[in-house]
Amino acid sequence: FLRSTTTEQHNGVMMQRTKSDVTAKVVSSMIINRRITGYAYKVAKSMMPKISDTERAALNAGTVGFDRIIFSGNPTLKDLKAYSIKASPEEQAFLDKEVNELCEILDDYKITADRDMPEEFWNRCKKQGFFGMIIPKQYGGKGFSAHGHSQVVQKISTRSSSAAGTVTVPNSLGPGELLMRYGTEEQKNYFLPRLAAGDLIPCFGLTAPHSGSDAASMSEAFGEVVERNGQVGIVASFNKRYITLAPVAGVVGLAFNLKDPNGLLKGKGHEGITIALLERDHPGLEMGRRHDPLVAAFMNGTVTGKDVFIPMKSIIGGQERCGFGWNMLMDCLAEGRSVSLPASAVGGAKMAVNAVGAYARVRKQFRVPIAEMGGVQEALGRIASEAFILTSAQMLINSMLANHEQPAVLSAVMKYETTSRSRNVVNDAMDVMGGAGICRGPNNMIGNGYMGLPIAITVEGANILTRSMITFGQGLNRSHPNLIKIINTIEKGDDVKGFTKEVQGFLGHLFSNITRSISRAVSRPRSKGKDLEAYYEAQLSRLAANFAVSADLALVLGGRLKFEEMLSGRFADAFGTLYLGYACLWYYSQNKHVEGIDAVLELAMETLLKQNQTALHGLNSNFPVPGIGPLMRSICFPLGNSPYTGPSDAMLKRAAKVITTPTGIRNLLSEGIFISANPEDRVRMLNDVLPLAIEADKAVEAAKKAKRALTAEETALVAKVSKMVNEIVQVDVFEKLGNELSESADYVRPALRHTKFAQQAVKVAVAV
């Protein structure tokens, strides 16, 4: 019997049981018996806190897929083979024409100074459908896929992050998506065409001063069902802040907590978080005031109102959807969080590869390109690695969305990992650029992105919250093969039989992953050979089993696990790096032919393996229950504590080289960024001069080696490159800045007043 295999239904997927799985089932059956299950059931009920309605809505949002396979402890690349993605011909044409034309008119330095986009930007976005990309064609929208939307935002973000943020909101969590999913036919027919045409710019009011990360509390947005003149409606008061596009929005989706003390709903809808759709001129609604978010110029401000009457027809979905708002939001976030912000993050990383990589090659100090200096290569290598990781993750999640999945848990991973890693990329890019990165002006390619990145870290779920609470907390309950079933039996209150069955399945899962962890630690390949994909898949397979068994053992904490946020954060790191690792191998498998890709993959995978191992070490070193941490460590690392040492210097150097020279991988990681047609644009110049600079350096080196003078052709090439590089390394300089711009010609800076230089300063100013 122990040598046989059986095939059974397991979580809706037919899976072939291995010998270890069958053995585990036998062992677990021996452990579970009628004398102890009743007592265990009582203990479990006392340890497990009740899941609130808002938590339940979050757990039920979206779909599960590859995240559940990771939690199973046995993912493989075969699980991802069916995924692929590319823009449709219509989407690609839009990217090549309308998006390029939009980017060409943007001057991010001027946008930042003006604190707004130019009028032509707003007109183009309205008339050309930028605000209606996700709205179906039947309502006048573009009907683009999530991938198409993602690629548009990505390209715009490489020109102006403020412009990208402006395009993002109408196509992300907001009235458009909510209406498409939940609106009445009357609401769809009225609002969607107007949103698609840009006649109504939308915003969404969720956050309040005391309802930030705890958005569901709605302590400053509340309403009560009333009856006025025979009409049932709602009187609501609200104080919303941080609302993007609110200062210019024509319609706001407003979330508030609804009460019905007099029972006027009469079973048609219920109390709870509700979403109304109000136009800008709605009586009592106040919009227009602005926040000033760092250097970002996108419109952001407040939405307030006191005792505002809202008719039931203004509730998204009608009265029947009263109290259903949180479910709506969680469903939309399950998809939206994985698209827009990750697109901007990927755009930033790709721009760093392209522009900073080229700059490091043409910029020389001590007569050598700084790309050849070890310290700079370290930063460039990380830029290459992270750009590859982010691109891989983006393409895989977009493929899942194209497959009609709504991966709620993986969307949290995408939000946190992409924005966090993008911040690291931009930090490295600033270090490489030096003074050229910190002097603001039209020619600075990365300064505004660097200063604005904390915005991406904060919005759509602050990264600290996402990492320490959402990713693993939601993932464990939603994606674990057994846990939610166990919780359901506990919440029934008297389902000992069901509890016994599910715990038996859980123990089978635990023992299977103990077996996998130990056996894979022993059998994993130690040398890479020529098949990088097979080697790294084996390492990820081992770590996936480690993660799964650690997650199972962590359940000894019961309800306390919910409050162990440092542990939850480390689990999120382990889970996230597993997803990113498999995404890298998936993307690599589709692009093996690309020149230089092996160097970048190797660096990326060694980085992720080390990060995953660090997370697992952090778990077993800090687990609060005596004995469990050492048990985790002995199962996960039976042959030694640190099998993964991270990338070597040689790997960093190889990766740095392939993004600072014309290679296939540099081209691949530059796909989807905007490069102006203007020959004087700084990014355009860098791309134009890079191959010439390398050719010129080769000519000089060849002449030096042959002890000969440069030919006339070589001399001309060197002179041309020198002239272009000299222009590139210049930074912007201004005669006046700030309040000086509005001063008269005889203005003297305060520090020079009452000195002998004052009159000289006036003469210079007048001459200018």
N, C-alpha and C positions, 0 to 999 in steps of 0.2 A: 504494500500500500504506500509506503514512504517513497518508493521509487517511481510511483505513477504521477502523472500530472492531470489536473482537471481544469476545465474551462467553465467559468461561472460569470454571472453578471455582477460587475463591481462598479458602483457609481455611474451606471449608464454606459459603461465601456467594457467590451469583452476583452479580458486580459488573460493571457496564458500564465498560470501559476508556475513558479519555479519550484525546485525541490525544497529550497529554504522556506518558501511561502507555505508549502504544505506542512513542513515540520513545525513552523511557527503556529499554524492553526491547531495542530495537535497539542502543542505545549500550552497554548492559551486555553484550550478546552479543559485541560487538566487543572488549570488554576481556577477557572470559574466554576463554582458549585453553588448549589442552592443555599447552603448554610451561611455563606458569607456575602452573597450578593445583596440580600436585603439590608444588611448593615452598611455595606459599601454605598448603597443607594441613598441611605439617610445621610451618610457623611458627605457624599457628593452634593446633595441638596443644600447642606449647611455651608459648603465651601463656595458654591457657585452663585454669584449675584444675579438678580433678575435682569434680563436684557430689556432696556427701555424701548419704547416705540421708535424713537429716533435712531437708536442703535440698530434695531431690527431693520429699519428702512435702509440703512447704510449696508447692512450685511446682505440684504436681498437685492441690492442694486447691481445692475450689469450682469455679466456672465462670468463663468469660470472656464478655464481652458488650460493653457500651458502652466499657469500658476498652480493649478491643482496637481499637475504632473510633477512639478518641482517639489511640492509638499509630499508627494508620494515617495520621494527619495529615489526615483528610478527614471529620470528623464533621459531622452536620447535625441540626437539630431534628427532621427527619423520622424519624431513628433512634429518637426518644423518643415519637413520637406515640401509639404503642400502649399506653403505660403510663398507668394511672390507679389511684386507690386511695381507699377509704373504709371506715370500720368497718362490719361486718355489723350487722344489727338487734340480734342477741344481744349483740354486743360493745358497741354503743352503749347498750343498756339497762343493762349491767353498769357502764359508765362513769357513767351518769346516776344510778344508785341505789347499788350496793354501794361503788363507789369514792368517791363523794361522802360517803356515810355514814362510811366509814373515815377519810377526810380530816378530817371534822368533829370526830372525837374526838382528833385529834392536836394536841398543844401542843409545838412543836419546842423551845421554851426549856426546858420541863420534861423533855422527852426527853433533852436534852443534859445537864441537871443530874443526872438519874437514871442516865444512861449506859445506858438501855434503853428500849424501847417499853413502853407500859402492857400489862397482861395482856389487856385487851379487844382490843387490836390483834392480838396473837398468836392469840387465839381466833377473831376474825373471819377472819384470813388463812387459818387452817386450815379452818374450817367453810364459808367462802364460796368457796373454790377459788383464792385468790390465789397459793398456792404450786404450783398445778397448771394454770396457764393454758395451757401448751404441751402438756400431756399429753392424748392423744386421749380422746374421750368414752367409748370402749369400756373404758377403764381407770378411769373416774370423773373424768377431768379436764375442763377447759373446751373444749379443742380450739380455742383461739383462734389466729388468724393472727399473723404477726410484727407486722403493723400494729396489731392489737388489743392485743397485749402491749406494744408501744411506747407506745401512747396511755395505757394504764393507768399505766405507770411514769412517763410524762411528767406526768400530773396529780398523782400522789402526790408527785413531786419538788418541785412548787410549794408543797407544804405542809410536807414534811420530807424532806430528802435522805437521812437515815438510814433512814427508813421505805422510801423508794424502793429504796435499796440492799439492804434486807432482802428485798423482794419480787423483786428482780432475780435474785439468785443461783439460786433453785430453777428459774427460767425461762430461764436463760442457760447458759453452759458449766458443766456439772455432770452428776451421775448421770442425771437425767431424760432429757436430750437424748441422752446417750451410750447409755442403755438402749434408747431408741426406735429408734436407728439400728443398734446393734450387739449388743444383748443377746440372750441365748437366750430362748426362749419361757418357760422356767421362771423366769428372772430378771425378765422383763417382768411376768409374772402375779403374782409375789410383790411386787416393789418398786413398780411404777407405781401400783397402787391406793393403797398406803400413802403414797406421795409426794403423790398427788393429794389425799388426805384430810388431809394434814398430820400423819399419825401419825409419819412420818419426815421430819424437816427435813434437807435435804441440804447438803453442802459438797463442795468439790473441792480436793484437796491437790496443788499443783504446785510452788509456789515454795519455795526453801530458802535458807539464808544465803549459800551460794556458787553458787546456781543461780537468779539473778534474771532478767535479760534473756536470759542463756544458759540458758534453762530446760531445753533438751534435754540438757545435760551430766549432770544427775541425779547429781551427785557425792555427795550426801548422802541418796540414796534408791536402794537397790540390793537386789537379791534373787538368790537362787540356787535352781535347781531341785533338789529333794531327794526322797528316797523314805522315807516313814515308815509302818511297819506295812503295807507293801504298797501304800500310797497315794502317788501322785506329787503333790507340792505345792511350795510355795515358802517359803523362809525369808527374810524381808525386814527391813531396818532402814531407818528414815527419820527425817528431822528437817525437818518442814515449818513454814513460818511465813507470816504475812499471809493466813491462810485465813479468808475471810469466812463467818460462821455456824458455824465450828468449835466455839466454846464451847457451843452449844446444839444442834448437829447430831446426828441419830440415825443417820446413815449418811454415810460419806465415800468419794468416788472418789479413789483413791490411785494416783499415777503414780510408777513407779520403773523403774530399768534392770535388766533381767533377764539373768542369765548361766546357761548350761547346760553347765558344764565336763564333766559325765559323760554327756552325750548322752541324758538321760532323756526329753526331749521326743519323740525318735524321729520327727522330721519333722512332728509335729503341733504347729504353732506354732514359733516360733524366738526367738532371743535378741533383745534390744532393749527399747525402752520399752514397758511393759505397764501396764495399768490394772486395779486390783482394786477391789471394792466391799465395804467392811467396815462392819458395824453398830457402834454405839458401845460395846457390851459385848464386842466381839471380844477374846479373850485377848491381852494385851500392847499393845493400842492405848490411847494416852493422849491425851485431849482434855479441854478445859475451861479452860486458862489463856488469858488475854486480852491482846491488845495494846490500846493506847490511841491510835487514829489521829486526831490533832488534835481537833476538836470533835465528830467523828462518834460517834454512839452505837450504830451497828450492831455486832453481835457479830463480833469478828475475833480470831483467836488461832492457836495452834500445834496441830500434829498430829504426834505422835512415837511411836516404837516401836523396840524392839531385839529382833532375832531372833524376829520374829512369824511364826508359821506360817500360811500362807494356802493353803487347798485350791484346787484348780484350778476348782472350781465357782464360786468367788468372783471369778474373772477375767471381766471384762465380755466376753461373747461366748464364754466357755469357753476351753479350752486352745488351740483353733485360733487365737485372737486374741492369744496371747502374742507380744510383739514388734511388735504392730500399733498400739500406743497413740499414738504420735506422729501417725500418719496420722489416727486418730480425732480427736485434738485439733485438728489443722489443719483438718479438714473442718468441725468444729463452730464453730471461730473464724471460718471464712470467712463464716458467717452471723451468729453471735451478736455479734461485735464491732461490727456495724453497727446494732444495735438498742438495747440497754439504756443504755449510756453516752451515745450520741447523744440518746436520749429525755430523759435528765436534763438534758443540756446545752441542748436546745431548750426544755425547761421553764423553766430559769433565764433564758434570753434572753426568752422570752415574758412571764414575770413582770416582768422589768425594763421591757419595753414598757408593760405594763398599769399596774403600781403606781408605778414611778418616773416614767413619763410623766405620770400623773395628779398625782403629788406636785409635779412641777415646774410644773404649771399653777396649782395652788392655793396653793403656797408663795410668799409674796411677800417681797421685800427691796427697800428703796428705793422702796416703794409700787408695784412692778411684779412680775408673776409671774417667777420665775427662768427659766421657759421662754422668756422674751423676751430673756434675756441671752446675748450671743454665745458666751461661753465654755461656758455650759451647753448651748446649742444644738449646739455641736460634739460634745459627749459624747452628747447625745440623738440626734443624727443617726447617729452610729456605732452606737448601740444599735439603732435602727430598721433600719439596713442589715444588721447582723450577724444580727439576729433573722430577717429575711427570707431571708438566705442559708442559715441553719441550717434553717429550716422547709422551704425548697425542697429542700435536700439530703436531709432526712429523708423527706419525702413521696416523692421519686423513688426512693430506695433501698428504701423499703417497697414501692413498686410493683414493683420488680424482684424482691424476695423473693416477692411475691404471684404473680409470673410463674414461680415455681419456679426462679429463678436463685439461685446462691450466689456473689455477686461478691466473691471473696477480696481482690482488689487494692483495689476500691472500699471494702470494709469497713475496710481500714487507713486509707484517706483519711478515712472517716467518723469513725473513732475519734480520729485526730489533729486534724482540722480542727474538729470540733464542740466537743471539749473545750478546745482552744486558743482558739478564738474566743469560747467561752462565758466563759472567764476574762477576756478583754478586755472583754466586755459587763459582767460583774459589777464589774470595776475602774471602768468608767465610771459604773455605777450608784452605786457607793459615793461617787464624787466628787460626783455630783449630790445625793445624800441628805445628805452632810456628817455632822454630829453625829448625826442620826437613824439613820445607817447603822452607826455604831460603838458606840452605846450598846445593850448587849445587853438582852434582855427579851422578853416575849411579843409586843410590838408591833413588834419589829424584823423586817422582811420579808426582808432580804437578808444580814444579818450572818453567820449560820451558813453560808449558801451560799458566801459569800466566803472564809471560813476553811477550808471543806472542799473547795474546788475542787482543790487539789493532789492530793487522793486520786484524782479522776477522771483527772488528768493522768498519774498513775503506773500505775494498774492496767490489766490486759488489754493489756500492751505499753506500756512507758513511752514518752511522746511523743517524747523524743529518739531512742530506738531506732526507733520507728515511722517517723519522718520521715527519719532519716539512713540507715537500712538497709532497712527492710521495703518501704515503698511503691514506691520506684523499683526497688530490687533485685529484688523479686518481680514488679513490673509489667513491667520490661524483659524478663525471661525468660519470664513467663507470657503477657503480652499483646501483645508485639511480633509482627508477622505472620511474621517469618522467623527470629528469633534462636534459639528453642528447637530448631528443626529443624536449624540449623547446628550447635548444640551436640551434638545427638544424633548427627550424622554424625561429629563429632570423637571422641566417646566410643566409637564403633564401632572406631576405630583404623585402618581401611583402606578407608573409604568415600569415595574421592576423587571418584567420579562423583556421588554424592549431595551431597557438599560443593559441588561445582561448580554443581550445579543450584540449591541453596539460596542460595549467594552471588550467583548471577545474579539470583534473585528479590530478594535484599536490595539489590543495587545498583539494580535497577529501582525499588524502594521509595524509596531515597535520592534518585535523580534526579527522581522524581515530586514529592517534597516540596521539593526545591530549586526546581523550577519553580513549585510552588504558593506557596512562601514569597515568591518575588520577584514573581510576578504579582499575588498578593493584596495585597502591600504597595503596589503601584502602583494597583490597581483598587478597593481598599476605599473605601466611602463616607466622605466627610469631614464631612457634615452629617447630623443625625438626622432632620430632617423630622418627620412625624407617626407614622411606623412605627418605634417604638423596638425592637421585636422584630427586624425585618429589619436595622436598623443594627447592633445588638449581635451578632447572629449572624454578620454579616460580619467583625466585629472578632475574634470568637472563632475563626472559621474560619481567619483569617490566623495567629493565635497558635498554633492547633493544628498547623498546618504547620510553624511555627517550632520548636515543641516536638519534633515528630517528626524533623525533620532534625537538630536538636541531639542527640537521643538516638542517632541513627544515627552521627553523627560521633564521639560519645563512645566508641564501640566500638573506636576505635584504641587505647584503653588496655588492651584485652583484660581479663585477669583482675585487673589493677590497679584497674579501675573498682570492684570489690567493696569495696576498702579506701579509696576516695576519698569519705569519708562527707560532707564538706561539699558536694562536687559533687552527690552523691546527694540530699542534703537540698534543694538548690536545684531539682533535677529534680522532687522530690516536691512542692515548692511550685508549680512550673509545672503539673504534672499535676493537682494538687488544685484549683487555681484554675480550670482548664479544666472539670473536672467540676462545680464549684460554679457556674460561669457558665452552663453549659448547663442545670443544674438550675433556676437562677433563671428562665431564659427559658421552660423547660418549665412551671414553676409559674405564671409570669405569663400564659402563653398560656391557662391554665385559669381565670384569675381577672381577666381584663382589665376586667371590668365593675366591679370593686371600687373605690370612691371612694378616691383618694389613692395608689393602687398605683404609678402612673407615677413619682411623686416618689421613692418608696423603691427601685423597680427601678433608676432612673437612678443613684442614689447607690451602690447595691450593685454595679452593673456597672462603673461608673467605678473603684470601689475594686478590684475583682477584676482589671480590665485593667491597672491600675497595678502591682498585686502580681505579676501574671504577667510583666509587662515587667521588673520588678526582678529576678525570679528568672532570667530569660534573660540579663540584663546581668551578673548575678553569675556565671553559667556561662561566658560568653565572656570575661569579664575575668579569671577565675581558672583557666582550663583549663591543665593542666600541660604539655601537649605544644605546643611552639612552632609557631605558624602556624595551629593549629586554632581557637583562640579568635577571632582576627581573621576567619577564614573564616566561623565561625558568625555573627559580627556583621554581616559584609557580606551574608550570605544572608538573615538574619532582619530586618535593618534597613537595606536598601539606600538608602533615601531620608532617613535621619536616625536618630539614636540613641534618641530619646524621643518617639514619637508620642502616648503616653498620659501625660497630666499629672496624673491623679487628679481626685477630686471638687473642685468649687468650693465656696466659702463659701455661695453661694446654694443649692446642692443640699443642703447640710447643714441650712440653715435651713428649707427646704421639708419635708424629712423629719422634722425635729424638730417642726414644727407639726402634722403629720398624726398623730403618736402622742401629742400632748398635748391634742388636741381630739377630740370624738366623731366619728370618721370610719369609713368602711368598712375601711380598711387597719388601723386600730387594733383593730377588732373581729376581723379575720382573724388578726392576729398575737397575739390574746388567746385564740383558740380552744384548748380543751384544757387550760386552767389551772383550778385550783380557786379558786372564790370562795365564801366561807362564806355561809350564810344568816343568820348572826348579825349583826345590825345594828351591833354594837359592834366587830366584827372590823375591823382596820385596812385591809386590802385592800378589804373590802366598803364601808367608809366612803369610801375614795378613789373607788371606782366610782360610789357614790351621789352624792357631792358634785361630781364633775367637771362634769356638764352644768349643775348649779345655779350653780356658780361662774362659768362662762362667761356664763350668762344674767345673773347679778348684775353682772358687770363691764360687760356691754353696757348695762345699765340705768343704771349710774353714769356711763358715758361719754356716753350719750345725754342724760342730765339736765345734765351739765356743758356739753355742746355747746349745748344749748338754754337754758342759764343759768336752770334751774328747779330746784326742790326735788324730791326723790324722792317718788313717790306712796306711799300707805300700803302698797300691795301690794309695791312695790319695796323699801320700807324693811324690811318683814317678810322678804323674800327675802334681802336683804343681811345682816340680823341672823342668819338661819338659817344662811347660809353661813359667816359669821364664827364662829359657835359651833362648827360642825362642823370648820372648819379649825383653830380653836384647839385642839380635842381631838386632831386629827391630828398637829399639829406637836409635841405633847408627847412626851417620851421616858420610858421606864421608870425609876423610881427606887425604891430599896430601903432599908429601915431597917437591914438586916443582909445581909452577904454572906460566903461562904466559911465559915471556922471560927467566925465570929461567930454563926452560926445555932445552933450547939450549945452556946454559952456561956450562963452564968447571967445574970440580969437586972442584976447589979452589974458586969458585964464592962466594962472600960475598954480602949480601943484602946492598944496599946503606946506610940504616939507621944504620947499625952496623959497617960500615967502620970507621977507625980512632978512634975506641973505644977499650977498653981492651978485648971486647968480640969477636973481629974480628977473631983472631986465633982459638978461640974455635968453632966458626961457621964453619971455614974451616975443622977442625978436624971432626966435626959431619957430614958434607957433604961428606967427603972422606969415613968415616965409612959406611955411607949409600950406 
